[in-house]
Amino acid sequence: MAGDIIVNSTLYFWRTDKFVLTNNIRGAGNVYIRTPGEGAMIMDGSAQMEIGQSLEVGRDIYGRLIIQNGARPVVGRINVGNISGTTGDVVQDGGDVFITLEMRVGHWPNNTSSYLLGGGTLNITNVPAGVVNQNAVAEQNGILYIGIDGTGIFTQTGGVAIAHGIVLDGRGETADTDTFNLEGGIFRLGPSGLKSGNLDNNTTYLINLGGGTLGAWQSWTSVLAMTLTGTNGDVTLDTDVHTIQLSGVLSGPGGLRKTGSGLLALRGNHTYAGRTVVSAGTLRVEGALAGPVAVEEGATLEPGTGLVTLTLAQDLALAGNLVMEINKAGLVLRSDRIVGVATQYCGGTLQVTATGDALAEGDAFDLFDAVAFAGSFASLELPLLPEGLRWDTSRLTVDGTIQVARALPPTPPVFAAPVREGNNLILSGTGGRPGDLYRVLAADNLALPLVEWEEVASGRFGLDGSFAQTLPILAEQRQRYFIIVSP
């Protein structure tokens, strides 16, 4: 059969062999694939398909579809496993699939159907008009449904997928387990996020994250439990500039890496054993993490919203930013805390913000509880204190506390031993107030009043209070006295 095929009703393919689609198919209708035994339809770009309604793989009889590089089907929906007891399977090795309505894997009862995405792109492009996971309500546009009345398994090992959201176990508790396996590639979700049927109350599902990237093209949330399997390494959660909020328990032997400049918020006591690495953006945890945690340079860790205790069980390595909050209400002092740490490796920046009443001498806050501390913070950004008070951080890497203390009396800057280099004299020293102006004055007679001394140099103290100036040595000067004053 040669030439294009126009479908405005339903076109059936019923083959027992593997065959390549060689006819372009267009129209407003449906295409049903029946390939019992070893049969399969192969789309390799030899011809294209663009239909307004359903591409059904396994309609009444088993069906199999293989999508390869060059293929570019555009369909209203893909249904895999349609009519009770009928199974379907799709393998996408490449190509670009566009779905303008929704996608269903494991549609009808008494079947287990699958979709394997190993390469190419899968684009579910529409937007839902209502609640996407409500019982007795029609499936919504823009959603990948894994298991509706039947059982669905969606596995991704490569390629890129995008959808408004994913719903597992769509209409009711099924006999088998609907499964989303992410083992490679990238799956980006929108506002519908990851849900289960019956408004997230259905529980016969599995979400296995073992490699690949679960991302966001808009902010999304999920209350579902997920397993970090580590099958192909740790999963990456890429927020881009958005927010991903997860409150279901994360368990399993694997770990996760946070990327993207946005916020990943974890709530609950998570038991996954692998590392949590914050490479970019902010990780906010309200609850507990079982594995080691590392915050890389430029990234941020926050222990929840408000005054929260973050419980860890292993090491905490800080090279980025750690944001903590303290509060005073009358005589009651509270703070964010990080507890349960084995060894806390301090580095990066500790940023502490204060709310409530004004702080006073003696107010102390216990921020960290660790078996051991190593290193020191590169910088401290602590709340401003009233005149005459200072922060005592001497025990910060001993027992995790900071305390408000009386300000120390000012000490003058001190010269180090002068150094002669040729006809120049290098004067340097320490003890200045970082950033303040200073002047170097000179005189030949030590008995002269200070107002008669000559200003020979000026500058600002460094961040560590240091200073240095190079002055010429004049032949006619037999002796010279120097003093540093600020301001």
Residue pairs with C-beta under 8 A, 6 or more apart in sequence:
1 23
2 23
3 23
4 23
4 24
4 25
4 26
5 11
5 23
5 24
5 25
5 26
5 27
6 26
6 27
7 25
7 26
7 27
7 28
7 29
7 30
7 31
7 51
8 27
8 28
8 29
9 29
9 30
10 29
10 30
10 31
10 32
11 25
11 29
11 30
11 31
11 32
12 32
12 34
12 59
13 31
13 32
13 33
13 34
13 35
13 41
14 34
14 35
14 61
15 34
15 35
15 39
15 41
16 35
16 36
16 37
16 38
16 39
17 38
17 39
18 38
18 39
18 40
18 42
18 66
19 39
19 40
19 41
19 42
20 42
20 43
20 44
20 46
21 41
21 42
21 43
21 44
21 46
21 47
21 49
22 46
22 47
23 47
24 47
24 48
24 49
25 31
25 47
25 48
25 49
25 50
25 51
26 49
26 50
26 51
27 51
27 52
28 51
28 52
28 53
29 51
29 52
29 53
30 51
30 53
30 54
30 55
30 56
31 49
31 51
31 54
31 55
31 56
31 75
32 56
32 59
32 60
32 63
32 82
33 41
33 55
33 56
33 57
33 58
33 59
33 63
33 64
33 65
33 88
34 58
34 59
34 60
34 61
34 62
34 63
35 41
35 62
35 63
35 64
36 61
36 62
39 64
40 64
40 65
40 66
41 63
41 64
41 65
41 66
42 66
42 68
43 49
43 65
43 66
43 67
43 68
43 71
43 73
43 95
44 68
44 69
44 70
44 71
44 95
45 68
45 69
45 70
45 71
45 72
45 95
46 70
48 71
48 72
48 73
48 74
49 55
49 73
49 74
49 75
50 73
50 74
50 75
51 74
51 75
51 76
52 76
52 100
53 75
53 76
53 77
54 75
54 76
54 77
54 78
54 79
55 65
55 73
55 75
55 77
55 78
55 79
56 63
56 78
56 79
56 80
56 82
56 88
57 63
57 64
57 65
57 78
57 79
57 80
57 81
57 88
57 89
57 90
57 113
58 64
58 80
58 81
58 82
58 86
58 87
58 88
58 89
58 111
58 113
59 79
59 82
59 83
59 86
59 88
60 82
60 83
60 86
61 86
62 86
62 87
62 88
63 86
63 88
63 89
64 88
64 89
64 90
64 91
65 88
65 89
65 90
65 91
66 90
66 91
66 92
66 93
67 73
67 90
67 91
67 92
67 93
67 94
67 95
67 97
67 120
68 93
68 94
68 95
69 93
69 94
69 95
69 119
69 120
70 94
70 95
71 94
71 95
71 96
71 97
71 120
72 95
72 96
72 97
72 98
73 95
73 97
73 98
74 98
74 100
75 97
75 98
75 99
75 100
76 99
76 100
76 101
77 99
77 100
77 101
77 102
77 103
77 104
78 90
78 97
78 99
78 103
78 104
78 115
79 88
79 103
79 104
79 107
80 88
80 89
80 90
80 104
80 105
80 106
80 107
80 113
80 114
80 115
80 152
81 87
81 88
81 105
81 106
81 107
81 108
81 111
81 112
81 113
81 150
81 152
82 88
82 107
82 108
83 108
84 108
84 109
84 110
84 111
85 108
85 109
85 110
85 111
86 108
86 111
87 111
87 112
87 113
88 111
88 113
89 113
89 114
89 115
89 116
90 105
90 114
90 115
90 116
91 116
91 118
92 115
92 116
92 117
92 118
92 119
92 120
92 122
92 159
93 118
93 119
93 120
94 119
94 120
94 159
95 120
95 121
96 120
96 121
96 123
97 120
97 121
97 122
97 123
98 123
98 125
99 122
99 123
99 124
99 125
99 126
100 125
100 126
100 141
101 126
101 141
102 124
102 126
102 139
102 140
102 141
102 142
102 143
102 144
102 145
103 124
103 143
103 144
103 145
103 163
104 139
104 145
104 148
104 152
105 113
105 114
105 115
105 144
105 145
105 146
105 147
105 152
105 153
105 154
106 112
106 113
106 146
106 147
106 148
106 150
106 151
106 152
106 153
106 178
107 113
107 145
107 148
107 149
107 150
107 152
108 148
108 149
108 150
109 149
109 150
109 174
110 150
111 150
111 151
112 150
112 151
112 152
112 153
112 176
113 150
113 151
113 152
113 153
114 152
114 153
114 154
114 155
115 152
115 153
115 154
115 155
116 155
116 156
116 157
117 154
117 155
117 156
117 157
117 158
117 159
117 161
117 185
118 156
118 157
118 158
118 159
118 185
119 158
119 159
119 185
120 159
120 160
121 159
121 160
121 161
121 162
122 159
122 160
122 161
122 162
123 161
123 162
124 142
124 143
124 144
124 161
124 162
124 163
124 164
125 142
125 162
126 141
126 142
126 164
127 141
127 142
127 164
128 140
128 141
128 142
128 143
128 164
128 165
128 192
129 140
129 141
130 137
130 140
131 137
131 140
131 199
132 139
132 140
132 143
132 164
132 165
132 167
132 192
132 195
133 167
133 170
133 195
133 196
133 197
133 198
133 199
133 200
134 198
134 199
135 171
135 172
135 197
135 198
135 199
136 171
139 145
139 148
139 170
141 164
142 163
142 164
142 165
142 190
142 192
143 163
143 164
143 165
143 166
143 167
143 192
144 154
144 161
144 163
144 165
144 166
144 167
145 152
145 166
145 167
145 168
145 170
146 152
146 153
146 154
146 166
146 167
146 168
146 169
146 170
146 178
146 179
146 180
146 205
147 168
147 169
147 170
147 174
147 178
147 204
147 205
148 170
148 171
149 170
149 171
149 172
149 174
150 174
151 174
151 175
151 176
151 177
151 178
152 168
152 178
152 179
153 178
153 179
153 181
154 166
154 179
154 180
154 181
155 179
155 181
155 183
156 181
156 182
156 183
156 184
156 185
156 187
156 212
157 183
157 184
157 185
157 212
157 232
158 184
158 185
159 185
159 186
160 185
160 186
160 187
160 188
161 185
161 186
161 187
161 188
162 187
162 188
162 190
162 217
163 187
163 188
163 189
163 190
163 192
164 189
164 190
164 191
164 192
165 189
165 190
165 191
165 192
165 193
165 194
165 195
165 220
166 180
166 189
166 192
166 193
166 194
166 195
167 192
167 195
167 196
167 197
168 178
168 179
168 180
168 194
168 195
168 196
168 197
168 202
168 205
168 207
168 224
169 178
169 196
169 197
169 202
169 203
169 204
169 205
170 178
170 197
170 202
171 197
172 197
172 198
172 202
173 202
173 203
173 204
174 204
175 204
176 204
177 204
177 205
177 206
178 204
178 205
178 206
179 205
179 206
179 207
179 208
180 194
180 205
180 206
180 207
180 208
181 208
181 210
181 231
182 208
182 209
182 210
182 211
182 212
182 214
182 235
183 208
183 210
183 211
183 212
183 231
183 232
184 211
184 212
184 232
185 212
185 213
186 212
186 213
186 215
186 238
187 212
187 213
187 214
187 215
188 215
188 216
188 217
189 214
189 215
189 216
189 217
189 220
190 216
190 217
190 218
190 220
191 218
191 219
191 220
192 220
193 220
193 221
193 222
194 207
194 220
194 222
194 224
194 226
195 222
195 224
196 202
196 203
196 205
196 224
200 223
200 224
205 224
206 227
207 224
207 225
207 226
207 227
208 226
208 227
208 229
208 231
209 226
209 227
209 228
209 229
209 235
209 254
209 256
210 228
210 229
210 230
210 231
210 232
210 233
210 235
210 254
211 230
211 231
211 232
211 233
211 234
211 235
212 232
212 235
212 236
213 235
213 236
213 237
213 238
213 259
214 235
214 236
214 237
214 238
215 237
215 238
215 239
215 240
215 260
216 238
216 239
216 240
216 242
216 243
216 244
216 260
216 262
217 240
217 242
218 242
219 242
219 243
219 244
219 245
219 262
220 242
220 244
220 245
221 244
221 245
221 246
221 247
222 245
222 246
222 247
222 248
223 247
223 248
224 248
225 248
225 249
225 250
225 251
226 246
226 248
226 249
226 250
226 251
227 250
227 251
227 252
227 254
227 272
228 234
228 235
228 250
228 251
228 252
228 253
228 254
228 255
228 256
228 272
228 274
229 252
229 253
229 254
230 252
230 253
230 254
230 255
230 274
231 254
233 254
234 254
234 255
234 256
234 257
234 274
234 275
234 277
235 254
235 255
235 256
235 257
236 256
236 257
236 258
236 259
237 244
237 256
237 257
237 258
237 259
237 264
238 259
238 260
239 258
239 259
239 260
239 261
239 262
239 263
239 264
239 281
240 260
240 261
240 262
241 260
241 261
241 262
242 260
242 262
242 263
243 262
243 263
243 264
243 265
244 262
244 263
244 264
244 265
245 265
245 267
246 264
246 265
246 266
246 267
247 266
247 267
247 268
248 268
249 268
249 269
249 270
249 271
250 256
250 266
250 268
250 270
250 271
250 272
251 270
251 271
251 272
252 272
252 273
252 274
253 272
253 273
253 274
254 272
254 273
254 274
255 272
255 273
255 274
255 275
255 276
255 277
255 291
256 272
256 274
256 276
256 277
257 276
257 277
257 279
258 264
258 276
258 277
258 278
258 279
258 280
258 281
258 283
258 299
259 279
259 280
259 281
260 280
260 281
261 280
261 281
262 281
262 282
263 281
263 282
263 283
263 284
264 281
264 282
264 283
264 284
265 284
265 285
265 286
266 283
266 284
266 285
266 286
266 287
266 289
267 285
267 286
267 287
267 304
268 286
268 287
268 288
269 287
269 288
269 311
270 287
270 288
270 289
270 290
271 290
272 289
272 290
272 291
273 290
273 291
274 291
275 291
275 292
275 293
275 294
276 283
276 289
276 291
276 292
276 293
276 294
277 293
277 294
277 296
278 293
278 294
278 295
278 296
278 299
278 300
278 301
278 320
279 296
279 299
280 296
280 298
280 299
281 299
281 300
282 299
282 300
282 301
282 302
283 295
283 299
283 300
283 301
283 302
284 301
284 302
284 303
284 304
284 305
285 301
285 302
285 303
285 304
285 310
286 303
286 304
286 305
286 308
286 310
287 304
287 310
287 311
288 310
288 311
288 312
288 313
288 340
289 310
289 311
289 312
289 313
290 313
290 314
291 313
291 314
292 314
292 315
292 316
292 317
293 301
293 312
293 314
293 315
293 316
293 317
294 316
294 317
294 319
295 301
295 317
295 318
295 319
295 320
295 321
295 322
295 348
296 319
296 320
297 319
297 320
297 348
298 320
298 321
299 320
299 321
300 320
300 321
300 322
300 323
301 318
301 320
301 321
301 322
301 323
302 322
302 323
303 309
303 310
303 324
303 336
303 337
303 338
304 310
304 336
306 325
307 325
307 327
307 334
307 335
307 336
308 336
308 337
309 336
309 337
309 338
309 339
310 336
310 337
310 338
310 339
311 339
311 340
312 338
312 339
312 340
312 341
313 340
313 342
314 341
314 342
315 341
315 342
315 343
315 344
315 345
316 338
316 341
316 343
316 344
316 345
316 370
317 345
317 347
318 344
318 345
318 346
318 347
318 348
318 377
319 347
319 348
320 348
320 349
321 348
321 349
321 351
322 348
322 349
322 350
322 351
323 351
323 353
324 335
324 336
324 350
324 351
324 352
324 353
324 367
325 335
325 336
325 352
325 353
325 354
325 355
326 333
326 334
326 335
326 336
326 352
326 353
326 354
326 355
326 365
326 383
327 333
327 334
327 335
327 354
327 355
327 356
328 334
328 354
328 356
328 357
328 358
328 359
328 363
329 356
329 357
330 357
333 363
333 364
333 365
335 365
335 366
335 367
336 367
337 366
337 367
337 368
337 369
338 344
338 367
338 368
338 369
338 370
339 368
339 369
340 369
341 368
341 369
341 370
341 371
342 370
342 371
342 372
343 370
343 371
343 372
343 373
343 374
344 368
344 370
344 372
344 373
344 374
344 397
344 400
345 374
345 375
346 373
346 374
346 375
346 376
346 377
346 396
346 397
347 375
347 376
347 377
347 378
348 377
348 378
348 379
349 377
349 378
349 379
349 380
349 381
350 377
350 379
350 380
350 381
350 382
350 396
351 381
352 367
352 380
352 381
352 382
352 383
352 402
353 383
354 383
358 386
359 383
359 385
359 386
359 389
359 404
360 389
360 404
361 389
361 404
361 405
361 406
362 403
362 404
362 405
363 403
363 404
364 401
364 402
364 403
364 404
365 401
365 402
365 403
366 399
366 400
366 401
367 396
367 400
367 401
367 402
368 396
368 399
368 400
369 400
370 400
373 397
373 398
373 400
375 397
376 397
377 396
377 397
380 391
380 393
382 391
382 393
382 402
385 391
385 404
387 407
388 406
388 407
389 404
389 405
389 406
389 407
390 404
390 405
390 406
390 407
390 408
391 402
391 403
391 404
391 405
392 402
392 403
392 404
392 405
393 402
395 401
395 402
395 403
396 402
410 433
411 431
412 431
412 484
413 429
413 430
413 431
413 432
413 438
413 461
413 465
413 467
413 484
413 486
414 429
414 430
414 431
415 427
415 428
415 429
415 482
415 484
416 428
416 429
416 430
418 425
418 426
418 427
419 425
419 426
419 428
420 426
420 473
421 470
423 472
423 473
424 470
424 471
424 472
424 473
425 470
425 471
425 472
425 473
426 468
426 469
426 470
426 471
427 440
427 457
427 468
427 469
427 470
427 471
427 482
428 466
428 467
428 468
428 469
429 466
429 467
429 468
429 484
430 464
430 465
430 466
430 467
431 465
432 438
432 461
432 462
432 465
432 466
432 467
432 484
432 486
433 461
433 465
433 486
434 461
434 462
434 463
434 464
434 465
435 460
435 461
435 463
436 460
436 461
436 486
436 487
437 458
437 459
437 460
437 486
437 487
438 458
438 459
438 460
438 461
438 467
438 484
438 485
438 486
438 487
439 455
439 457
439 458
439 484
439 485
439 486
439 487
440 455
440 456
440 457
440 458
440 469
440 471
440 482
440 483
440 484
441 450
441 453
441 454
441 455
441 456
441 482
441 483
441 484
441 485
442 453
442 454
442 456
442 471
442 480
442 481
442 482
442 483
443 452
443 453
443 454
443 480
443 481
444 477
444 478
444 479
444 480
444 481
445 481
446 481
450 483
450 485
453 483
456 471
456 482
457 469
457 471
459 467
459 469
461 467
461 486
467 484
